[in-house]
Amino acid sequence: MAEVLKLVAVIAVFVVQVCFAFSSYESDYYNDWLYDVGMPSSRSGGVAKCKKDLLLVVDTSYSIGETSFNQDVKPFLERLVLDPLLNVGEEGTQVGLIIFSEAHKTEKLLNIGKIYDAGELAQFMKGLDWSKVSGGHTRTDVGLKYANEIFSGENPSNNRPDVDDVVVIITDGEPRGRSNTLQLTKEYANDLKEKGILIVGAAVGPDRRKFKHILEELATSSKYVLDADFNQMDDILAKLVASSCIKPSKCSCHEMTSSPIYVKPGDTTAVVEWPIPQFTCKAGRKATLKTTEVTPQITSPHAFAIGEHIISYTFKLKGGVSVTCPVTITVKGGLEINNGGNLDGKLPNFRKF
């Protein structure tokens, strides 16, 4: 017990270090790191509280074992929901629980938001009865099928329409049960990812390195997969919280502004061509384009009257993320070629900001 308490103390110190250790740095790396763990930059004067709809999908197959479940897994779940950085509460992170083993023992044990209080949620985890939750096989596929039923829409339009969805898979082995269990597991995981839902994985137990590569395929990316033996699960607590509190994909684009376009003598409009803007996302972040909206509804080339014209391209991505890219076109009267302008009908130069 003394060793467990000592380890918890070490993790608590590490959690604090995760929050504050780099507060004196202003590098791009630091700001990117802060964005990833859901915190503001050091200039904001505080630490943002995590606010997610978090679904725990926990392996309760016989291979876990009653002793490891009671001594390691349950206490880990208790400390996870009590972690102040996870910020469990009605206005913070809300947690749900799915357990999986054999198909008929796999079930939605707790709906997201049914228990708001972190202390009550920890007591719920503590009260899990091995004899009732355990079963044969490792039907990860059924667990993720239920996760898709809970998160049936695209992120974040599910439990709370303004809160991002996260699935955390905790397992001690590869999916087993039927010949197509692994294939189905990957398909259900892909369904979640296509909806923009973040998937974090924790490989636990003595055989974790034998199946970690499978969990890396299921997760949003390999960097969201952690591993630890049963008696070392506290070692991944801080990282699991940080990974679960990540913000959605950060995507952006440059504003594009044309050099002046001059109308021909006697004309009132100039025909202008312009390139379609492109958005980019942070390295390692998947972005799937759903739709593109253009305001006003025009296409290149187009005749513009004298004045400044702004064309907005809004790219809507899977997962509820939108990126708006403006294109500004300036049309002037009079043919002033010597002033660095362009003739009507020729592609102007565009600057990016």
MIDREN-819763 format. One line per 10 residues: number of its first residue (from 0); their letters; for each residue x, y, z of N, C-alpha, C. Coordinates in steps of 0.02 Angstrom, whole numbers. Layout:
BEGIN
NUM	A	X Y Z X Y Z X Y Z; ...
This chain:
BEGIN
0	MAEVLKLVAV	41 -60 0 0 0 0 43 63 0; 99 60 39 144 118 42 172 134 -27; 189 80 -65 215 90 -132 163 121 -178; 100 99 -170 46 127 -211 37 201 -197; 36 218 -131 28 288 -113 86 331 -138; 146 302 -134 204 338 -159 198 351 -233; 174 300 -271 167 307 -343 114 359 -360; 58 358 -323 6 408 -334 33 478 -323; 75 487 -270 104 552 -256 149 574 -313; 188 527 -340 231 543 -396 190 567 -456
10	IAVFVVQVCF	135 531 -469 92 550 -526 61 619 -514; 41 633 -452 12 698 -437 62 754 -452; 125 743 -432 176 792 -447 185 800 -522; 184 743 -558 192 745 -630 135 783 -664; 73 774 -638 16 811 -665 27 885 -658; 51 907 -601 64 978 -590 118 1002 -638; 170 960 -648 223 978 -694 197 985 -765; 152 940 -784 122 944 -851 87 1011 -861; 56 1037 -808 20 1100 -813 66 1161 -815; 119 1160 -775 156 1221 -763 230 1220 -781
20	AFSSYESDYY	258 1162 -797 331 1158 -802 360 1204 -855; 322 1216 -909 350 1255 -964 324 1326 -967; 299 1351 -911 265 1416 -911 311 1474 -930; 376 1465 -928 422 1519 -944 442 1520 -1018; 416 1474 -1057 437 1469 -1127 383 1497 -1173; 405 1526 -1229 357 1553 -1277 369 1523 -1347; 401 1465 -1350 418 1435 -1415 356 1408 -1449; 361 1398 -1516 305 1368 -1553 290 1299 -1527; 343 1262 -1509 333 1195 -1483 291 1197 -1420; 306 1244 -1377 269 1249 -1313 196 1266 -1326
30	NDWLYDVGMP	184 1315 -1369 115 1335 -1382 76 1279 -1416; 109 1240 -1461 76 1183 -1491 60 1130 -1439; 108 1121 -1393 96 1072 -1340 37 1093 -1297; 35 1157 -1280 -21 1182 -1239 -87 1172 -1275; -87 1184 -1341 -149 1175 -1379 -171 1102 -1376; -123 1056 -1382 -138 984 -1383 -170 961 -1319; -147 986 -1262 -174 962 -1199 -232 1005 -1175; -255 1051 -1217 -315 1089 -1200 -303 1146 -1153; -243 1177 -1155 -228 1232 -1110 -213 1295 -1151; -224 1354 -1122 -206 1416 -1156 -131 1427 -1154
40	SSRSGGVAKC	-107 1477 -1192 -36 1494 -1186 -24 1528 -1120; 41 1537 -1103 58 1565 -1038 34 1636 -1031; 20 1669 -1085 -2 1738 -1081 -73 1746 -1056; -111 1692 -1056 -181 1697 -1037 -191 1701 -962; -140 1681 -924 -144 1689 -851 -179 1632 -816; -190 1575 -847 -223 1521 -812 -224 1457 -852; -249 1403 -822 -254 1338 -855 -327 1324 -872; -341 1310 -935 -409 1295 -956 -430 1228 -927; -493 1224 -906 -518 1162 -878 -543 1117 -934; -528 1053 -926 -550 1004 -976 -627 1000 -975
50	KKDLLLVVDT	-656 995 -1034 -729 988 -1040 -742 943 -1099; -754 879 -1086 -766 830 -1139 -824 785 -1120; -852 752 -1171 -898 696 -1160 -856 634 -1171; -837 602 -1116 -786 549 -1116 -819 481 -1105; -808 435 -1152 -835 368 -1147 -779 318 -1136; -779 287 -1077 -730 235 -1061 -755 168 -1087; -714 134 -1126 -730 68 -1153 -679 20 -1122; -700 -18 -1071 -653 -54 -1028 -660 -129 -1036; -604 -162 -1046 -599 -234 -1053 -611 -268 -985; -660 -313 -982 -673 -351 -920 -672 -426 -935
60	SYSIGETSFN	-630 -446 -983 -625 -516 -1000 -588 -554 -946; -595 -620 -946 -565 -661 -894 -489 -653 -889; -457 -635 -946 -384 -628 -945 -361 -572 -899; -403 -523 -886 -386 -470 -838 -374 -501 -769; -419 -544 -749 -413 -577 -684 -444 -536 -629; -476 -570 -582 -510 -536 -527 -462 -495 -484; -403 -523 -470 -356 -487 -427 -333 -422 -460; -312 -425 -523 -289 -364 -558 -346 -315 -566; -407 -339 -578 -464 -295 -586 -477 -256 -522; -477 -291 -466 -492 -259 -402 -435 -217 -375
70	QDVKPFLERL	-373 -239 -385 -316 -204 -356 -286 -150 -401; -297 -157 -467 -264 -110 -513 -313 -72 -557; -358 -108 -592 -402 -76 -640 -452 -30 -606; -488 -54 -557 -538 -13 -523 -507 48 -489; -454 40 -451 -422 99 -421 -399 150 -473; -375 125 -531 -354 170 -585 -413 210 -610; -470 177 -621 -530 212 -645 -553 263 -593; -548 246 -530 -567 293 -477 -523 356 -480; -458 346 -483 -413 403 -484 -420 443 -549; -436 408 -603 -446 443 -666 -503 494 -661
80	VLDPLLNVGE	-561 472 -636 -618 517 -633 -611 570 -579; -567 557 -530 -555 607 -477 -500 656 -495; -463 643 -549 -409 687 -568 -435 758 -581; -409 808 -546 -436 876 -555 -427 903 -625; -377 880 -662 -368 904 -730 -420 877 -778; -447 818 -763 -502 792 -804 -565 832 -793; -572 860 -732 -625 909 -718 -695 879 -728; -708 822 -695 -774 791 -699 -825 835 -663; -881 847 -695 -934 887 -665 -987 903 -716; -1043 931 -693 -1098 946 -737 -1078 995 -792
90	EGTQVGLIIF	-1036 1044 -774 -1013 1093 -823 -942 1077 -847; -916 1019 -829 -850 999 -851 -853 936 -892; -808 890 -879 -808 827 -916 -861 780 -888; -900 750 -932 -949 700 -913 -926 632 -939; -936 580 -898 -906 515 -912 -960 461 -918; -950 417 -967 -992 357 -974 -947 295 -974; -977 236 -965 -938 175 -960 -970 118 -999; -930 86 -1042 -949 24 -1075 -899 -29 -1053; -923 -88 -1034 -878 -144 -1019 -886 -195 -1076; -830 -229 -1093 -835 -279 -1146 -796 -341 -1128
100	SEAHKTEKLL	-825 -398 -1145 -793 -463 -1140 -825 -506 -1193; -864 -558 -1174 -902 -594 -1225 -963 -552 -1243; -994 -568 -1299 -1045 -524 -1328 -1102 -511 -1279; -1129 -562 -1246 -1188 -551 -1204 -1172 -519 -1137; -1107 -515 -1121 -1086 -481 -1059 -1061 -410 -1073; -1058 -392 -1137 -1038 -324 -1156 -1098 -278 -1151; -1091 -223 -1115 -1149 -180 -1105 -1129 -108 -1089; -1178 -64 -1100 -1171 6 -1080 -1189 9 -1005; -1139 18 -965 -1149 14 -893 -1169 82 -863; -1147 136 -895 -1162 203 -869 -1166 251 -927
110	NIGKIYDAGE	-1223 285 -933 -1231 335 -985 -1193 398 -968; -1168 431 -1019 -1131 493 -1009 -1176 545 -975; -1151 574 -920 -1188 626 -885 -1237 601 -834; -1245 536 -827 -1292 511 -777 -1268 527 -706; -1202 524 -696 -1173 543 -632 -1126 602 -645; -1143 661 -616 -1102 720 -627 -1046 727 -576; -1058 706 -516 -1011 717 -462 -952 669 -466; -891 695 -462 -831 654 -469 -827 602 -413; -844 622 -352 -842 576 -296 -891 519 -304; -952 535 -326 -1002 482 -337 -980 437 -395
120	LAQFMKGLDW	-949 467 -445 -926 427 -502 -870 379 -480; -826 402 -437 -773 360 -411 -803 302 -370; -855 316 -332 -888 263 -293 -921 212 -339; -948 236 -395 -977 190 -444 -923 143 -471; -865 171 -488 -810 129 -513 -787 79 -459; -784 102 -399 -763 60 -343 -811 2 -332; -874 13 -347 -925 -38 -335 -933 -89 -391; -893 -85 -443 -898 -134 -498 -881 -203 -471; -925 -251 -485 -919 -319 -458 -892 -365 -513; -833 -392 -502 -800 -435 -551 -845 -493 -573
130	SKVSGGHTRT	-880 -523 -526 -922 -581 -542 -979 -562 -590; -998 -498 -590 -1053 -476 -633 -1029 -447 -700; -969 -419 -700 -947 -384 -761 -901 -426 -804; -872 -480 -778 -822 -519 -815 -854 -569 -862; -815 -588 -913 -840 -637 -961 -783 -662 -1004; -797 -713 -1045 -747 -741 -1090 -738 -699 -1152; -685 -712 -1190 -669 -678 -1252 -654 -604 -1240; -637 -569 -1294 -623 -497 -1291 -659 -465 -1350; -723 -454 -1343 -764 -428 -1399 -760 -352 -1401; -700 -328 -1418 -691 -256 -1426 -738 -228 -1479
140	DVGLKYANEI	-753 -270 -1528 -797 -247 -1582 -866 -228 -1556; -893 -268 -1510 -959 -254 -1483 -956 -191 -1439; -902 -184 -1401 -894 -123 -1361 -893 -60 -1404; -857 -62 -1460 -854 -4 -1504 -918 5 -1544; -954 -50 -1556 -1020 -43 -1587 -1066 -3 -1542; -1065 -18 -1477 -1106 20 -1429 -1082 92 -1424; -1017 103 -1430 -990 171 -1429 -1018 211 -1487; -1024 179 -1545 -1054 213 -1603 -1128 228 -1593; -1162 186 -1554 -1232 200 -1540 -1239 260 -1493; -1193 265 -1445 -1195 322 -1400 -1174 386 -1436
150	FSGENPSNNR	-1121 382 -1475 -1098 439 -1516 -1122 426 -1588; -1187 431 -1598 -1216 414 -1663 -1206 468 -1715; -1197 530 -1692 -1187 585 -1739 -1114 606 -1742; -1101 655 -1784 -1033 680 -1790 -1015 722 -1729; -953 717 -1710 -927 759 -1656 -936 833 -1676; -962 877 -1631 -982 863 -1563 -1058 859 -1552; -1095 839 -1602 -1168 843 -1599 -1200 781 -1568; -1177 762 -1508 -1204 702 -1475 -1232 719 -1407; -1199 698 -1353 -1226 708 -1286 -1237 782 -1272; -1185 822 -1281 -1191 895 -1276 -1165 924 -1341
160	PDVDDVVVII	-1206 959 -1379 -1189 979 -1447 -1130 1027 -1452; -1108 1057 -1396 -1052 1103 -1399 -989 1074 -1366; -990 1009 -1350 -935 978 -1313 -907 919 -1354; -841 917 -1360 -809 866 -1401 -813 797 -1368; -817 746 -1411 -825 676 -1389 -758 640 -1391; -746 598 -1341 -684 560 -1335 -701 488 -1315; -669 440 -1346 -675 369 -1327 -607 346 -1302; -605 316 -1243 -544 289 -1214 -552 213 -1208; -510 176 -1244 -511 102 -1242 -457 78 -1194; -476 39 -1145 -428 9 -1098 -434 -67 -1104
170	TDGEPRGRSN	-381 -100 -1125 -386 -172 -1139 -319 -207 -1125; -324 -272 -1112 -262 -311 -1099 -248 -362 -1155; -283 -355 -1211 -272 -404 -1265 -304 -384 -1330; -287 -420 -1383 -315 -406 -1448 -387 -431 -1451; -428 -402 -1497 -498 -424 -1503 -502 -498 -1521; -545 -534 -1485 -554 -606 -1496 -628 -625 -1488; -647 -680 -1518 -715 -706 -1509 -739 -743 -1570; -735 -709 -1628 -754 -739 -1691 -700 -726 -1742; -707 -759 -1800 -655 -752 -1851 -650 -681 -1878; -705 -643 -1875 -705 -574 -1902 -705 -521 -1848
180	TLQLTKEYAN	-690 -540 -1786 -693 -492 -1731 -645 -434 -1741; -583 -449 -1762 -534 -396 -1772 -556 -349 -1828; -580 -378 -1882 -603 -337 -1939 -659 -291 -1918; -708 -318 -1882 -764 -277 -1859 -742 -222 -1810; -693 -240 -1768 -667 -190 -1720 -638 -131 -1757; -598 -145 -1809 -567 -91 -1848 -621 -49 -1884; -673 -82 -1909 -726 -46 -1944 -763 1 -1897; -779 -23 -1838 -815 19 -1790 -771 77 -1766; -706 64 -1758 -660 117 -1739 -656 170 -1794; -653 147 -1857 -651 194 -1913 -715 235 -1917
190	DLKEKGILIV	-772 204 -1901 -835 241 -1900 -832 299 -1850; -804 285 -1792 -797 338 -1742 -750 393 -1766; -695 374 -1795 -646 423 -1819 -674 464 -1877; -714 432 -1919 -745 469 -1974 -794 521 -1949; -821 510 -1890 -865 560 -1859 -827 613 -1820; -761 610 -1825 -720 661 -1792 -710 650 -1718; -722 589 -1694 -717 574 -1623 -646 550 -1607; -616 580 -1557 -548 562 -1537 -549 494 -1501; -504 449 -1521 -497 384 -1488 -428 380 -1457; -427 367 -1392 -366 358 -1354 -364 286 -1330
200	GAAVGPDRRK	-306 254 -1331 -300 185 -1310 -250 175 -1254; -265 128 -1210 -219 108 -1157 -211 33 -1158; -151 10 -1176 -136 -62 -1177 -106 -80 -1109; -138 -126 -1073 -116 -143 -1006 -103 -218 -1000; -66 -237 -949 -53 -307 -937 14 -330 -964; 35 -391 -946 101 -416 -965 111 -427 -1040; 56 -437 -1078 62 -449 -1150 49 -386 -1192; 51 -328 -1161 31 -267 -1194 71 -252 -1258; 134 -269 -1260 174 -254 -1320 158 -300 -1378; 124 -356 -1364 105 -402 -1418 46 -377 -1459
210	FKHILEELAT	4 -335 -1428 -55 -312 -1464 -59 -235 -1468; -9 -200 -1444 -10 -127 -1445 -18 -101 -1515; 12 -135 -1565 7 -112 -1634 -65 -112 -1658; -106 -158 -1633 -177 -159 -1652 -212 -99 -1623; -197 -84 -1560 -228 -26 -1528 -207 39 -1563; -147 40 -1589 -124 100 -1626 -164 109 -1690; -188 54 -1720 -231 59 -1779 -300 85 -1761; -323 66 -1702 -390 86 -1681 -392 159 -1659; -339 183 -1628 -336 250 -1600 -332 302 -1656; -343 365 -1637 -338 420 -1686 -269 421 -1718
220	SSKYVLDADF	-218 410 -1680 -150 400 -1706 -110 363 -1653; -51 340 -1672 -11 300 -1625 11 340 -1564; 14 406 -1571 36 446 -1513 -17 450 -1459; -77 425 -1474 -130 424 -1423 -139 355 -1393; -86 314 -1396 -87 248 -1366 -34 244 -1312; -54 224 -1252 -10 218 -1195 -7 145 -1174; 44 125 -1137 47 56 -1114 78 53 -1045; 56 4 -1005 82 -6 -937 60 -75 -913; 100 -104 -869 78 -166 -836 24 -149 -786; -12 -199 -762 -68 -187 -717 -47 -146 -656
230	NQMDDILAKL	9 -165 -626 30 -131 -565 67 -65 -578; 68 -44 -642 100 20 -660 51 67 -696; -13 53 -690 -62 92 -728 -63 165 -707; -45 180 -645 -43 249 -624 9 289 -663; 59 254 -690 111 288 -728 84 323 -790; 28 300 -816 0 330 -878 -59 375 -863; -74 386 -798 -133 425 -781 -131 496 -810; -77 532 -796 -71 601 -819 -74 606 -895; -39 560 -929 -38 561 -1002 -107 545 -1031; -142 499 -998 -209 482 -1022 -256 541 -1016
240	VASSCIKPSK	-252 577 -960 -294 636 -951 -277 689 -1003; -211 701 -1013 -190 751 -1062 -213 732 -1132; -206 668 -1150 -226 646 -1217 -302 652 -1227; -340 638 -1174 -413 641 -1179 -438 712 -1184; -399 760 -1160 -421 829 -1160 -397 868 -1220; -372 834 -1270 -347 867 -1330 -404 905 -1365; -387 960 -1397 -437 998 -1435 -445 967 -1505; -499 987 -1542 -508 960 -1609 -451 982 -1655; -449 952 -1714 -396 968 -1762 -392 1043 -1774; -332 1070 -1771 -322 1141 -1783 -306 1151 -1857
250	CSCHEMTSSP	-352 1181 -1894 -342 1193 -1965 -349 1267 -1979; -312 1291 -2027 -314 1363 -2042 -295 1374 -2115; -301 1437 -2136 -280 1455 -2204 -258 1528 -2203; -222 1547 -2256 -199 1616 -2263 -253 1658 -2297; -261 1719 -2275 -303 1767 -2310 -269 1786 -2375; -307 1790 -2429 -278 1807 -2494 -306 1874 -2517; -260 1919 -2537 -279 1986 -2560 -247 2000 -2627; -286 2022 -2675 -260 2033 -2743 -226 2101 -2748; -181 2106 -2797 -158 2172 -2817 -217 2206 -2853; -217 2272 -2859 -274 2307 -2890 -286 2285 -2963
260	IYVKPGDTTA	-349 2279 -2980 -369 2265 -3049 -404 2327 -3076; -385 2350 -3134 -413 2411 -3162 -459 2395 -3221; -518 2428 -3222 -565 2417 -3276 -539 2451 -3340; -559 2425 -3397 -541 2455 -3461 -580 2520 -3471; -552 2567 -3507 -588 2630 -3520 -657 2616 -3551; -707 2649 -3523 -775 2641 -3548 -814 2584 -3517; -779 2540 -3479 -813 2484 -3446 -828 2501 -3373; -876 2466 -3345 -893 2477 -3274 -875 2417 -3230; -854 2363 -3263 -835 2303 -3225 -770 2276 -3253; -738 2233 -3212 -677 2198 -3234 -686 2124 -3220
270	VVEWPIPQFT	-668 2082 -3267 -672 2010 -3259 -608 1986 -3225; -617 1952 -3169 -559 1933 -3128 -559 1858 -3116; -500 1829 -3121 -490 1759 -3100 -454 1758 -3033; -468 1707 -2994 -432 1700 -2930 -425 1626 -2913; -373 1608 -2876 -364 1538 -2856 -408 1520 -2797; -428 1457 -2794 -466 1434 -2736 -418 1425 -2677; -433 1455 -2620 -387 1449 -2563 -382 1378 -2538; -327 1363 -2505 -315 1297 -2477 -305 1302 -2402; -333 1255 -2364 -323 1254 -2292 -272 1200 -2275; -240 1208 -2219 -193 1159 -2194 -208 1144 -2121
280	CKAGRKATLK	-191 1083 -2099 -202 1063 -2030 -136 1045 -1999; -134 1047 -1933 -73 1030 -1897 -50 960 -1915; 14 950 -1915 43 885 -1932 14 831 -1888; -5 775 -1920 -31 718 -1883 -106 721 -1872; -139 775 -1894 -211 780 -1884 -247 765 -1949; -293 718 -1947 -331 700 -2006 -389 748 -2015; -398 773 -2077 -454 818 -2092 -488 793 -2155; -552 775 -2149 -591 751 -2206 -642 803 -2225; -637 829 -2286 -681 882 -2310 -750 854 -2325; -802 886 -2297 -871 867 -2311 -900 911 -2366
290	TTEVTPQITS	-902 976 -2353 -933 1022 -2401 -892 1087 -2404; -903 1124 -2459 -872 1190 -2467 -928 1239 -2484; -931 1293 -2446 -981 1346 -2457 -944 1409 -2479; -970 1442 -2532 -940 1503 -2557 -990 1560 -2550; -969 1615 -2518 -1012 1673 -2509 -976 1735 -2535; -1007 1771 -2584 -1069 1755 -2620 -1059 1695 -2667; -1113 1669 -2691 -1110 1608 -2732 -1089 1624 -2803; -1024 1632 -2811 -995 1648 -2877 -936 1602 -2889; -915 1597 -2951 -856 1557 -2968 -808 1599 -3009; -746 1578 -3011 -695 1612 -3050 -697 1586 -3122
300	PHAFAIGEHI	-692 1632 -3173 -687 1705 -3168 -756 1737 -3157; -755 1802 -3135 -818 1837 -3122 -807 1911 -3135; -860 1945 -3157 -857 2017 -3171 -873 2056 -3107; -828 2100 -3086 -837 2139 -3025 -841 2214 -3042; -885 2249 -3007 -888 2321 -3013 -830 2352 -2974; -820 2417 -2981 -767 2451 -2946 -780 2447 -2870; -728 2431 -2833 -735 2426 -2761 -697 2365 -2734; -704 2354 -2670 -672 2296 -2638 -723 2240 -2630; -703 2180 -2647 -749 2123 -2645 -716 2066 -2605; -753 2038 -2558 -728 1984 -2517 -768 1920 -2532
310	ISYTFKLKGG	-732 1869 -2551 -762 1803 -2564 -740 1757 -2508; -788 1728 -2473 -772 1684 -2416 -783 1612 -2435; -731 1572 -2426 -736 1499 -2435 -739 1467 -2365; -793 1432 -2351 -799 1397 -2287 -796 1322 -2300; -743 1292 -2275 -732 1220 -2283 -757 1185 -2220; -808 1143 -2226 -835 1107 -2170 -806 1037 -2169; -772 1020 -2114 -737 956 -2107 -776 909 -2062; -763 845 -2070 -793 797 -2025 -769 810 -1954; -815 802 -1907 -798 816 -1837 -820 884 -1815; -861 920 -1856 -887 984 -1834 -840 1042 -1839
320	VSVTCPVTIT	-783 1034 -1874 -734 1087 -1881 -746 1124 -1946; -744 1191 -1943 -752 1232 -2003 -692 1279 -2010; -671 1291 -2071 -617 1337 -2085 -642 1386 -2138; -637 1451 -2123 -658 1503 -2170 -598 1539 -2198; -593 1541 -2264 -536 1571 -2298 -561 1628 -2343; -544 1691 -2327 -567 1747 -2368 -520 1763 -2426; -550 1783 -2482 -512 1808 -2539 -537 1879 -2553; -491 1927 -2551 -509 1997 -2561 -485 2020 -2630; -532 2047 -2669 -517 2071 -2737 -534 2145 -2740; -487 2185 -2763 -496 2258 -2767 -497 2279 -2841
330	VKGGLEINNG	-552 2311 -2861 -560 2335 -2929 -562 2412 -2927; -521 2443 -2969 -518 2517 -2971 -535 2542 -3041; -557 2605 -3044 -575 2635 -3107 -515 2664 -3141; -516 2667 -3208 -461 2698 -3245 -406 2648 -3259; -376 2654 -3316 -324 2608 -3337 -256 2637 -3317; -233 2620 -3256 -171 2648 -3230 -118 2592 -3225; -95 2572 -3283 -49 2515 -3287 15 2530 -3249; 37 2592 -3250 100 2609 -3219 97 2607 -3143; 39 2600 -3115 32 2599 -3042 35 2528 -3014; 56 2481 -3054 63 2413 -3029 0 2372 -3031
340	GNLDGKLPNF	-51 2395 -3068 -113 2359 -3071 -113 2308 -3127; -170 2275 -3137 -178 2224 -3189 -235 2244 -3235; -228 2224 -3298 -282 2235 -3346 -340 2189 -3331; -399 2213 -3348 -459 2172 -3344 -447 2107 -3382; -466 2051 -3351 -463 1987 -3385 -398 1949 -3373; -349 1979 -3338 -287 1944 -3324 -283 1926 -3251; -252 1870 -3236 -247 1846 -3167 -203 1893 -3127; -229 1924 -3075 -189 1969 -3034 -142 1930 -2988; -96 1967 -2958 -54 1937 -2907 -91 1936 -2841; -83 1883 -2803 -115 1877 -2738 -62 1872 -2683
350	RKF	-74 1909 -2629 -30 1904 -2571 -66 1864 -2516; -27 1825 -2478 -55 1786 -2423 -34 1817 -2356; -81 1819 -2310 -69 1846 -2243 -83 1794 -2191
